[in-house]
Amino acid sequence: MDGVSEKMLSQTPRALDRDGLVVRDARPGNPPHVEYRLTPLGAEASTRSSP
């Protein structure tokens, strides 16, 4: 993504996980695969922040 650093791409999802807005699901493999999904709290926050 243009204008977004690798550091930001890794830190932001982890912060959202820490704050309970997403759940991180890491799966082993080569390369490793990580998926994130919204928690109910994250879905509510997303709805409230949408115009």
Secondary structure, 3 states (H helix, E strand, C coil): CCCCCHHHHHHHHHHHHHCCCEEEEEECCCCCEEEEEECHHHHHHHHHHCC
